[in-house]
Amino acid sequence: MFLAAVAAFLPPLSAAQKYPERTVRVVVPFPPGGGTDNLMRVMAPSLSDSLGQRFVVDNRPGGNAQIGPAIVAQATADGYTLLAADQSFASNPALYPNLPYDTLRDFVPISTLATGAVALVIHPSVPARSLRDLLALMRSRPGQVTFATGGIGTGTHLGMELFKGVANVDLVHVPYKGGGAATAAVVGGEVVTMFAGPSSAATFVKAGKLRAIAITGARRNAALPDVATFDELGLPGVDAGTIWYALARTGTAAAIVNALSAAMAKVLRLGEIRHRLVELGYEPMGTTPDEAAKILRADVEKWAQVVREKKIRPQ
């Protein structure tokens, strides 16, 4: 009776204190097999173990990566519907003024999960063995050297536009329907150069079908360990890689956001998880919500500046 009387004066446990009590859905706005999907499928089992409930990946592709975020923006702010997003989440506000959500207002960042470098690759027939050689070639033939991308407004397109500005070169964009087709075009010698993920590029580089000239990022990538970074080669500022984020809907309890952030950071520190992600070309991170928010805001502004300066309009 005494315990019951005391309990009557205590506040009930909050939903945040009991979180999670059921399956957590992580919406991925891309088909299975892409960078965001692979990242979350590597992390999900360990997140389930850490927090005691299943974390399941829900692929919602389409709408230029707008459908997935729209689903999360309309979900209940209870931490059971999360968003995993890549660079497109940061660049879409500038590319699509009428998004069905507000990137910064409708979401609360949980963590910056990882970064992913891109490698500048060329067809082996191109007479350039170094970044210096390639830049000299590009500058000697303004408006003639071609680059392939997976489409207008895609991450590789914006990354190449950023590279053009930093390197002060005039290149010709040749968009394809997807990254696979773009890679095939460079491998086949139809197009001179492109940005490619290091893991996928490594296969062609080792086979002698592509030549890797430089790679983005603060340090060399495990998939292409012999390829120097742009910074090493004296061309800083080519920040064309991808950042992956985990986000919840704005209004989600801070205790839930912090619990998720801590769990994700813990998972990304696990030896087997780090090893697997590095093999796939990721650089694991794991930041606090405040740190992730600052990185996201800077990412949004960076790509907005590229879109404005290059007057990029998706078709």
BALOBA-1460 file (C-alpha; in Angstrom, 3 decimals):
// residues 315
<rec num="1" residu="m" x="0.000" y="0.000" z="0.000"/>
<rec num="2" residu="f" x="2.875" y="2.337" z="0.841"/>
<rec num="3" residu="l" x="4.602" y="1.665" z="-2.511"/>
<rec num="4" residu="a" x="1.334" y="2.195" z="-4.349"/>
<rec num="5" residu="a" x="0.825" y="5.509" z="-2.586"/>
<rec num="6" residu="v" x="4.353" y="6.667" z="-3.473"/>
<rec num="7" residu="a" x="3.902" y="5.578" z="-7.078"/>
<rec num="8" residu="a" x="0.767" y="7.676" z="-7.345"/>
<rec num="9" residu="f" x="2.852" y="10.807" z="-6.813"/>
<rec num="10" residu="l" x="5.595" y="9.838" z="-9.300"/>
<rec num="11" residu="p" x="5.334" y="10.903" z="-12.956"/>
<rec num="12" residu="p" x="4.791" y="8.024" z="-15.398"/>
<rec num="13" residu="l" x="7.764" y="6.847" z="-17.409"/>
<rec num="14" residu="s" x="7.984" y="8.860" z="-20.612"/>
<rec num="15" residu="a" x="7.916" y="7.280" z="-24.033"/>
<rec num="16" residu="a" x="11.544" y="8.351" z="-24.406"/>
<rec num="17" residu="q" x="12.566" y="6.388" z="-21.293"/>
<rec num="18" residu="k" x="10.954" y="3.223" z="-22.679"/>
<rec num="19" residu="y" x="12.111" y="3.708" z="-26.286"/>
<rec num="20" residu="p" x="12.164" y="1.601" z="-28.373"/>
<rec num="21" residu="e" x="9.253" y="-0.707" z="-27.604"/>
<rec num="22" residu="r" x="8.646" y="-1.937" z="-31.157"/>
<rec num="23" residu="t" x="10.261" y="-2.178" z="-34.581"/>
<rec num="24" residu="v" x="11.972" y="0.965" z="-35.887"/>
<rec num="25" residu="r" x="11.597" y="1.669" z="-39.617"/>
<rec num="26" residu="v" x="14.457" y="3.363" z="-41.459"/>
<rec num="27" residu="v" x="13.247" y="4.854" z="-44.736"/>
<rec num="28" residu="v" x="15.819" y="4.782" z="-47.541"/>
<rec num="29" residu="p" x="14.778" y="6.936" z="-50.545"/>
<rec num="30" residu="f" x="16.596" y="4.683" z="-53.034"/>
<rec num="31" residu="p" x="16.264" y="1.144" z="-54.421"/>
<rec num="32" residu="p" x="18.116" y="-1.731" z="-52.740"/>
<rec num="33" residu="g" x="21.801" y="-1.998" z="-53.485"/>
<rec num="34" residu="g" x="22.781" y="1.681" z="-53.492"/>
<rec num="35" residu="g" x="25.128" y="3.474" z="-51.129"/>
<rec num="36" residu="t" x="22.499" y="4.515" z="-48.580"/>
<rec num="37" residu="d" x="20.806" y="1.118" z="-48.614"/>
<rec num="38" residu="n" x="24.098" y="-0.774" z="-48.188"/>
<rec num="39" residu="l" x="25.151" y="1.454" z="-45.297"/>
<rec num="40" residu="m" x="21.933" y="0.920" z="-43.358"/>
<rec num="41" residu="r" x="21.817" y="-2.820" z="-44.029"/>
<rec num="42" residu="v" x="25.302" y="-3.174" z="-42.566"/>
<rec num="43" residu="m" x="24.312" y="-1.135" z="-39.491"/>
<rec num="44" residu="a" x="20.746" y="-2.383" z="-38.888"/>
<rec num="45" residu="p" x="21.482" y="-5.761" z="-37.205"/>
<rec num="46" residu="s" x="23.878" y="-4.167" z="-34.712"/>
<rec num="47" residu="l" x="21.430" y="-1.334" z="-34.007"/>
<rec num="48" residu="s" x="18.810" y="-4.002" z="-33.256"/>
<rec num="49" residu="d" x="21.202" y="-5.725" z="-30.857"/>
<rec num="50" residu="s" x="22.146" y="-2.448" z="-29.183"/>
<rec num="51" residu="l" x="18.624" y="-1.136" z="-28.598"/>
<rec num="52" residu="g" x="16.725" y="-4.399" z="-28.255"/>
<rec num="53" residu="q" x="14.235" y="-3.904" z="-31.095"/>
<rec num="54" residu="r" x="14.378" y="-4.613" z="-34.819"/>
<rec num="55" residu="f" x="15.623" y="-1.907" z="-37.190"/>
<rec num="56" residu="v" x="14.258" y="-2.581" z="-40.666"/>
<rec num="57" residu="v" x="15.136" y="-0.858" z="-43.934"/>
<rec num="58" residu="d" x="12.162" y="0.409" z="-45.947"/>
<rec num="59" residu="n" x="13.168" y="1.308" z="-49.517"/>
<rec num="60" residu="r" x="11.035" y="4.126" z="-50.925"/>
<rec num="61" residu="p" x="12.703" y="5.226" z="-54.187"/>
<rec num="62" residu="g" x="11.383" y="7.757" z="-56.667"/>
<rec num="63" residu="g" x="10.754" y="11.439" z="-57.130"/>
<rec num="64" residu="n" x="14.463" y="12.257" z="-57.303"/>
<rec num="65" residu="a" x="14.870" y="11.043" z="-53.719"/>
<rec num="66" residu="q" x="11.929" y="13.159" z="-52.517"/>
<rec num="67" residu="i" x="9.400" y="10.416" z="-51.708"/>
<rec num="68" residu="g" x="11.313" y="8.954" z="-48.766"/>
<rec num="69" residu="p" x="11.851" y="12.244" z="-46.922"/>
<rec num="70" residu="a" x="8.207" y="13.217" z="-47.528"/>
<rec num="71" residu="i" x="7.079" y="9.991" z="-45.824"/>
<rec num="72" residu="v" x="9.204" y="10.698" z="-42.755"/>
<rec num="73" residu="a" x="8.154" y="14.373" z="-42.649"/>
<rec num="74" residu="q" x="4.514" y="13.236" z="-42.405"/>
<rec num="75" residu="a" x="5.111" y="10.439" z="-39.886"/>
<rec num="76" residu="t" x="4.462" y="10.646" z="-36.164"/>
<rec num="77" residu="a" x="7.392" y="12.266" z="-34.348"/>
<rec num="78" residu="d" x="7.997" y="9.295" z="-32.064"/>
<rec num="79" residu="g" x="11.322" y="7.901" z="-33.308"/>
<rec num="80" residu="y" x="9.825" y="4.857" z="-35.010"/>
<rec num="81" residu="t" x="10.133" y="6.219" z="-38.559"/>
<rec num="82" residu="l" x="13.611" y="7.474" z="-39.383"/>
<rec num="83" residu="l" x="15.291" y="8.692" z="-42.565"/>
<rec num="84" residu="a" x="18.654" y="7.651" z="-43.960"/>
<rec num="85" residu="a" x="19.807" y="10.222" z="-46.502"/>
<rec num="86" residu="d" x="22.782" y="11.065" z="-48.660"/>
<rec num="87" residu="q" x="24.066" y="14.137" z="-50.508"/>
<rec num="88" residu="s" x="20.832" y="14.435" z="-52.523"/>
<rec num="89" residu="f" x="19.005" y="15.393" z="-49.320"/>
<rec num="90" residu="a" x="21.322" y="18.400" z="-48.995"/>
<rec num="91" residu="s" x="21.294" y="19.400" z="-52.675"/>
<rec num="92" residu="n" x="17.590" y="18.883" z="-53.460"/>
<rec num="93" residu="p" x="16.437" y="22.161" z="-51.811"/>
<rec num="94" residu="a" x="18.408" y="24.139" z="-54.384"/>
<rec num="95" residu="l" x="17.434" y="21.900" z="-57.303"/>
<rec num="96" residu="y" x="13.727" y="21.598" z="-56.474"/>
<rec num="97" residu="p" x="12.238" y="24.765" z="-54.937"/>
<rec num="98" residu="n" x="8.840" y="23.120" z="-54.361"/>
<rec num="99" residu="l" x="9.845" y="20.146" z="-52.234"/>
<rec num="100" residu="p" x="6.987" y="18.568" z="-50.232"/>
<rec num="101" residu="y" x="9.006" y="19.156" z="-47.045"/>
<rec num="102" residu="d" x="11.535" y="21.599" z="-45.621"/>
<rec num="103" residu="t" x="14.959" y="20.002" z="-45.321"/>
<rec num="104" residu="l" x="16.086" y="21.976" z="-42.277"/>
<rec num="105" residu="r" x="12.766" y="22.697" z="-40.576"/>
<rec num="106" residu="d" x="10.984" y="19.322" z="-40.797"/>
<rec num="107" residu="f" x="13.839" y="17.065" z="-39.695"/>
<rec num="108" residu="v" x="16.144" y="16.780" z="-36.710"/>
<rec num="109" residu="p" x="19.556" y="15.258" z="-37.497"/>
<rec num="110" residu="i" x="20.467" y="12.264" z="-35.354"/>
<rec num="111" residu="s" x="23.969" y="11.572" z="-36.594"/>
<rec num="112" residu="t" x="26.315" y="11.962" z="-39.511"/>
<rec num="113" residu="l" x="26.921" y="8.294" z="-40.258"/>
<rec num="114" residu="a" x="29.689" y="8.254" z="-42.838"/>
<rec num="115" residu="t" x="31.325" y="10.011" z="-45.719"/>
<rec num="116" residu="g" x="32.073" y="8.556" z="-49.115"/>
<rec num="117" residu="a" x="34.849" y="9.685" z="-51.418"/>
<rec num="118" residu="v" x="34.680" y="9.846" z="-55.197"/>
<rec num="119" residu="a" x="37.567" y="9.174" z="-57.540"/>
<rec num="120" residu="l" x="38.310" y="11.142" z="-60.685"/>
<rec num="121" residu="v" x="38.801" y="8.472" z="-63.346"/>
<rec num="122" residu="i" x="39.633" y="8.630" z="-67.035"/>
<rec num="123" residu="h" x="39.746" y="6.230" z="-69.958"/>
<rec num="124" residu="p" x="43.239" y="4.684" z="-70.258"/>
<rec num="125" residu="s" x="43.679" y="6.104" z="-73.757"/>
<rec num="126" residu="v" x="43.721" y="9.662" z="-72.390"/>
<rec num="127" residu="p" x="47.323" y="10.951" z="-72.474"/>
<rec num="128" residu="a" x="47.431" y="11.941" z="-68.796"/>
<rec num="129" residu="r" x="49.128" y="10.071" z="-65.986"/>
<rec num="130" residu="s" x="48.687" y="12.628" z="-63.222"/>
<rec num="131" residu="l" x="46.306" y="15.325" z="-62.074"/>
<rec num="132" residu="r" x="48.735" y="17.955" z="-63.362"/>
<rec num="133" residu="d" x="48.746" y="16.305" z="-66.805"/>
<rec num="134" residu="l" x="44.973" y="16.039" z="-66.871"/>
<rec num="135" residu="l" x="44.428" y="19.658" z="-65.843"/>
<rec num="136" residu="a" x="46.882" y="20.784" z="-68.510"/>
<rec num="137" residu="l" x="44.972" y="18.750" z="-71.091"/>
<rec num="138" residu="m" x="41.621" y="20.160" z="-69.965"/>
<rec num="139" residu="r" x="42.887" y="23.736" z="-70.033"/>
<rec num="140" residu="s" x="44.414" y="23.290" z="-73.485"/>
<rec num="141" residu="r" x="41.067" y="22.104" z="-74.859"/>
<rec num="142" residu="p" x="38.388" y="24.293" z="-73.255"/>
<rec num="143" residu="g" x="34.857" y="23.086" z="-73.966"/>
<rec num="144" residu="q" x="36.068" y="19.855" z="-75.571"/>
<rec num="145" residu="v" x="36.815" y="17.372" z="-72.766"/>
<rec num="146" residu="t" x="33.688" y="15.436" z="-71.777"/>
<rec num="147" residu="f" x="32.554" y="14.079" z="-68.412"/>
<rec num="148" residu="a" x="29.823" y="11.509" z="-67.741"/>
<rec num="149" residu="t" x="27.282" y="11.494" z="-64.911"/>
<rec num="150" residu="g" x="24.206" y="9.547" z="-63.896"/>
<rec num="151" residu="g" x="22.005" y="12.511" z="-64.820"/>
<rec num="152" residu="i" x="21.511" y="16.237" z="-64.387"/>
<rec num="153" residu="g" x="21.491" y="17.261" z="-60.737"/>
<rec num="154" residu="t" x="22.876" y="13.957" z="-59.457"/>
<rec num="155" residu="g" x="25.657" y="13.860" z="-56.905"/>
<rec num="156" residu="t" x="28.322" y="13.052" z="-59.477"/>
<rec num="157" residu="h" x="27.108" y="15.921" z="-61.669"/>
<rec num="158" residu="l" x="27.234" y="18.466" z="-58.858"/>
<rec num="159" residu="g" x="30.589" y="17.086" z="-57.759"/>
<rec num="160" residu="m" x="32.069" y="17.568" z="-61.226"/>
<rec num="161" residu="e" x="30.657" y="21.095" z="-61.379"/>
<rec num="162" residu="l" x="32.376" y="21.800" z="-58.060"/>
<rec num="163" residu="f" x="35.613" y="20.366" z="-59.456"/>
<rec num="164" residu="k" x="35.311" y="22.531" z="-62.576"/>
<rec num="165" residu="g" x="35.045" y="25.647" z="-60.455"/>
<rec num="166" residu="v" x="37.940" y="24.781" z="-58.158"/>
<rec num="167" residu="a" x="40.196" y="23.669" z="-61.032"/>
<rec num="168" residu="n" x="39.097" y="26.465" z="-63.387"/>
<rec num="169" residu="v" x="38.417" y="24.121" z="-66.304"/>
<rec num="170" residu="d" x="35.670" y="24.146" z="-68.949"/>
<rec num="171" residu="l" x="34.257" y="20.653" z="-69.511"/>
<rec num="172" residu="v" x="31.252" y="19.278" z="-71.411"/>
<rec num="173" residu="h" x="28.583" y="17.395" z="-69.446"/>
<rec num="174" residu="v" x="27.235" y="14.150" z="-70.945"/>
<rec num="175" residu="p" x="24.375" y="12.899" z="-68.732"/>
<rec num="176" residu="y" x="23.284" y="9.250" z="-68.742"/>
<rec num="177" residu="k" x="20.383" y="7.389" z="-67.176"/>
<rec num="178" residu="g" x="22.141" y="6.161" z="-64.078"/>
<rec num="179" residu="g" x="25.646" y="5.728" z="-62.756"/>
<rec num="180" residu="g" x="26.105" y="2.314" z="-64.361"/>
<rec num="181" residu="a" x="25.522" y="3.698" z="-67.843"/>
<rec num="182" residu="a" x="27.866" y="6.612" z="-67.146"/>
<rec num="183" residu="t" x="30.636" y="4.268" z="-66.014"/>
<rec num="184" residu="a" x="30.134" y="2.093" z="-69.091"/>
<rec num="185" residu="a" x="30.507" y="5.176" z="-71.285"/>
<rec num="186" residu="v" x="33.892" y="6.060" z="-69.798"/>
<rec num="187" residu="v" x="35.066" y="2.427" z="-69.828"/>
<rec num="188" residu="g" x="34.006" y="2.242" z="-73.473"/>
<rec num="189" residu="g" x="35.883" y="5.421" z="-74.364"/>
<rec num="190" residu="e" x="32.772" y="7.383" z="-75.340"/>
<rec num="191" residu="v" x="33.473" y="9.975" z="-72.620"/>
<rec num="192" residu="v" x="36.800" y="11.111" z="-71.177"/>
<rec num="193" residu="t" x="36.254" y="11.310" z="-67.434"/>
<rec num="194" residu="m" x="33.848" y="11.112" z="-64.481"/>
<rec num="195" residu="f" x="33.621" y="10.888" z="-60.705"/>
<rec num="196" residu="a" x="33.051" y="7.323" z="-59.494"/>
<rec num="197" residu="g" x="32.754" y="5.614" z="-56.137"/>
<rec num="198" residu="p" x="36.115" y="4.104" z="-55.143"/>
<rec num="199" residu="s" x="34.818" y="0.565" z="-54.623"/>
<rec num="200" residu="s" x="33.172" y="0.355" z="-58.040"/>
<rec num="201" residu="a" x="36.051" y="2.191" z="-59.718"/>
<rec num="202" residu="a" x="38.647" y="-0.133" z="-58.168"/>
<rec num="203" residu="t" x="37.375" y="-3.105" z="-60.171"/>
<rec num="204" residu="f" x="37.896" y="-1.287" z="-63.463"/>
<rec num="205" residu="v" x="41.176" y="0.291" z="-62.363"/>
<rec num="206" residu="k" x="42.639" y="-3.093" z="-61.440"/>
<rec num="207" residu="a" x="41.482" y="-4.493" z="-64.781"/>
<rec num="208" residu="g" x="43.169" y="-1.638" z="-66.633"/>
<rec num="209" residu="k" x="39.870" y="-0.322" z="-67.992"/>
<rec num="210" residu="l" x="40.031" y="2.971" z="-66.087"/>
<rec num="211" residu="r" x="42.824" y="5.123" z="-64.703"/>
<rec num="212" residu="a" x="42.291" y="6.777" z="-61.320"/>
<rec num="213" residu="i" x="43.825" y="10.260" z="-61.161"/>
<rec num="214" residu="a" x="42.833" y="11.609" z="-57.727"/>
<rec num="215" residu="i" x="40.334" y="11.028" z="-54.954"/>
<rec num="216" residu="t" x="38.362" y="13.276" z="-52.623"/>
<rec num="217" residu="g" x="38.535" y="13.111" z="-48.846"/>
<rec num="218" residu="a" x="40.941" y="13.993" z="-46.082"/>
<rec num="219" residu="r" x="42.945" y="10.779" z="-46.497"/>
<rec num="220" residu="r" x="43.441" y="8.028" z="-49.030"/>
<rec num="221" residu="n" x="40.728" y="5.448" z="-49.533"/>
<rec num="222" residu="a" x="41.226" y="1.773" z="-48.690"/>
<rec num="223" residu="a" x="39.650" y="0.718" z="-51.995"/>
<rec num="224" residu="l" x="42.241" y="2.736" z="-53.979"/>
<rec num="225" residu="p" x="45.181" y="3.080" z="-51.572"/>
<rec num="226" residu="d" x="47.670" y="4.130" z="-54.259"/>
<rec num="227" residu="v" x="45.553" y="7.066" z="-55.453"/>
<rec num="228" residu="a" x="46.466" y="10.401" z="-53.867"/>
<rec num="229" residu="t" x="43.871" y="12.850" z="-52.599"/>
<rec num="230" residu="f" x="43.219" y="16.182" z="-54.280"/>
<rec num="231" residu="d" x="44.655" y="17.877" z="-51.193"/>
<rec num="232" residu="e" x="47.886" y="15.882" z="-51.506"/>
<rec num="233" residu="l" x="48.115" y="16.856" z="-55.160"/>
<rec num="234" residu="g" x="47.769" y="20.556" z="-54.448"/>
<rec num="235" residu="l" x="44.131" y="21.098" z="-55.390"/>
<rec num="236" residu="p" x="42.232" y="21.607" z="-52.113"/>
<rec num="237" residu="g" x="38.535" y="22.376" z="-52.049"/>
<rec num="238" residu="v" x="37.260" y="19.513" z="-54.198"/>
<rec num="239" residu="d" x="34.787" y="18.449" z="-51.497"/>
<rec num="240" residu="a" x="32.682" y="16.416" z="-53.896"/>
<rec num="241" residu="g" x="32.105" y="13.312" z="-51.797"/>
<rec num="242" residu="t" x="28.878" y="12.182" z="-50.173"/>
<rec num="243" residu="i" x="27.816" y="12.570" z="-46.544"/>
<rec num="244" residu="w" x="25.224" y="10.175" z="-45.124"/>
<rec num="245" residu="y" x="22.803" y="11.279" z="-42.408"/>
<rec num="246" residu="a" x="20.294" y="9.694" z="-40.068"/>
<rec num="247" residu="l" x="17.330" y="11.951" z="-39.273"/>
<rec num="248" residu="a" x="14.025" y="11.919" z="-37.441"/>
<rec num="249" residu="r" x="10.989" y="14.117" z="-37.807"/>
<rec num="250" residu="t" x="11.192" y="17.438" z="-35.984"/>
<rec num="251" residu="g" x="9.363" y="17.172" z="-32.668"/>
<rec num="252" residu="t" x="10.891" y="13.813" z="-31.759"/>
<rec num="253" residu="a" x="11.869" y="13.851" z="-28.078"/>
<rec num="254" residu="a" x="15.467" y="14.893" z="-27.482"/>
<rec num="255" residu="a" x="15.986" y="11.831" z="-25.273"/>
<rec num="256" residu="i" x="15.050" y="9.562" z="-28.187"/>
<rec num="257" residu="v" x="17.275" y="11.446" z="-30.628"/>
<rec num="258" residu="n" x="20.191" y="11.283" z="-28.201"/>
<rec num="259" residu="a" x="19.646" y="7.558" z="-27.535"/>
<rec num="260" residu="l" x="19.643" y="6.844" z="-31.271"/>
<rec num="261" residu="s" x="22.717" y="8.995" z="-31.826"/>
<rec num="262" residu="a" x="24.649" y="7.218" z="-29.068"/>
<rec num="263" residu="a" x="23.634" y="3.792" z="-30.392"/>
<rec num="264" residu="m" x="24.672" y="4.674" z="-33.950"/>
<rec num="265" residu="a" x="28.037" y="6.025" z="-32.799"/>
<rec num="266" residu="k" x="28.582" y="2.830" z="-30.789"/>
<rec num="267" residu="v" x="27.751" y="0.627" z="-33.781"/>
<rec num="268" residu="l" x="30.057" y="2.609" z="-36.063"/>
<rec num="269" residu="r" x="32.915" y="2.028" z="-33.606"/>
<rec num="270" residu="l" x="32.527" y="-1.760" z="-33.704"/>
<rec num="271" residu="g" x="35.554" y="-3.340" z="-35.345"/>
<rec num="272" residu="e" x="33.663" y="-5.646" z="-37.683"/>
<rec num="273" residu="i" x="31.268" y="-2.885" z="-38.760"/>
<rec num="274" residu="r" x="34.069" y="-0.400" z="-39.435"/>
<rec num="275" residu="h" x="36.020" y="-3.007" z="-41.386"/>
<rec num="276" residu="r" x="33.037" y="-3.889" z="-43.550"/>
<rec num="277" residu="l" x="32.153" y="-0.254" z="-44.254"/>
<rec num="278" residu="v" x="35.738" y="0.668" z="-45.106"/>
<rec num="279" residu="e" x="35.819" y="-2.275" z="-47.515"/>
<rec num="280" residu="l" x="32.737" y="-0.829" z="-49.207"/>
<rec num="281" residu="g" x="34.331" y="2.614" z="-49.529"/>
<rec num="282" residu="y" x="32.733" y="4.414" z="-46.567"/>
<rec num="283" residu="e" x="34.535" y="6.452" z="-43.928"/>
<rec num="284" residu="p" x="32.493" y="5.795" z="-40.735"/>
<rec num="285" residu="m" x="31.736" y="8.826" z="-38.574"/>
<rec num="286" residu="g" x="29.081" y="8.898" z="-35.853"/>
<rec num="287" residu="t" x="28.452" y="12.429" z="-34.573"/>
<rec num="288" residu="t" x="26.210" y="14.071" z="-32.004"/>
<rec num="289" residu="p" x="22.907" y="15.590" z="-33.152"/>
<rec num="290" residu="d" x="24.311" y="19.119" z="-32.791"/>
<rec num="291" residu="e" x="27.385" y="18.257" z="-34.850"/>
<rec num="292" residu="a" x="25.239" y="16.593" z="-37.506"/>
<rec num="293" residu="a" x="22.989" y="19.659" z="-37.717"/>
<rec num="294" residu="k" x="25.976" y="21.935" z="-38.336"/>
<rec num="295" residu="i" x="27.360" y="19.625" z="-41.009"/>
<rec num="296" residu="l" x="23.979" y="19.383" z="-42.734"/>
<rec num="297" residu="r" x="23.502" y="23.158" z="-42.815"/>
<rec num="298" residu="a" x="26.964" y="23.603" z="-44.326"/>
<rec num="299" residu="d" x="26.269" y="20.823" z="-46.852"/>
<rec num="300" residu="v" x="22.983" y="22.452" z="-47.930"/>
<rec num="301" residu="e" x="24.688" y="25.810" z="-48.462"/>
<rec num="302" residu="k" x="27.652" y="24.302" z="-50.307"/>
<rec num="303" residu="w" x="25.481" y="22.587" z="-52.913"/>
<rec num="304" residu="a" x="23.125" y="25.557" z="-53.146"/>
<rec num="305" residu="q" x="26.093" y="27.706" z="-54.123"/>
<rec num="306" residu="v" x="27.137" y="25.209" z="-56.821"/>
<rec num="307" residu="v" x="23.588" y="25.052" z="-58.205"/>
<rec num="308" residu="r" x="23.300" y="28.861" z="-58.240"/>
<rec num="309" residu="e" x="26.661" y="29.525" z="-59.813"/>
<rec num="310" residu="k" x="26.321" y="26.860" z="-62.489"/>
<rec num="311" residu="k" x="22.602" y="27.560" z="-63.055"/>
<rec num="312" residu="i" x="21.779" y="23.852" z="-62.849"/>
<rec num="313" residu="r" x="18.169" y="22.898" z="-63.515"/>
<rec num="314" residu="p" x="17.139" y="19.223" z="-63.487"/>
<rec num="315" residu="q" x="15.061" y="18.041" z="-66.438"/>
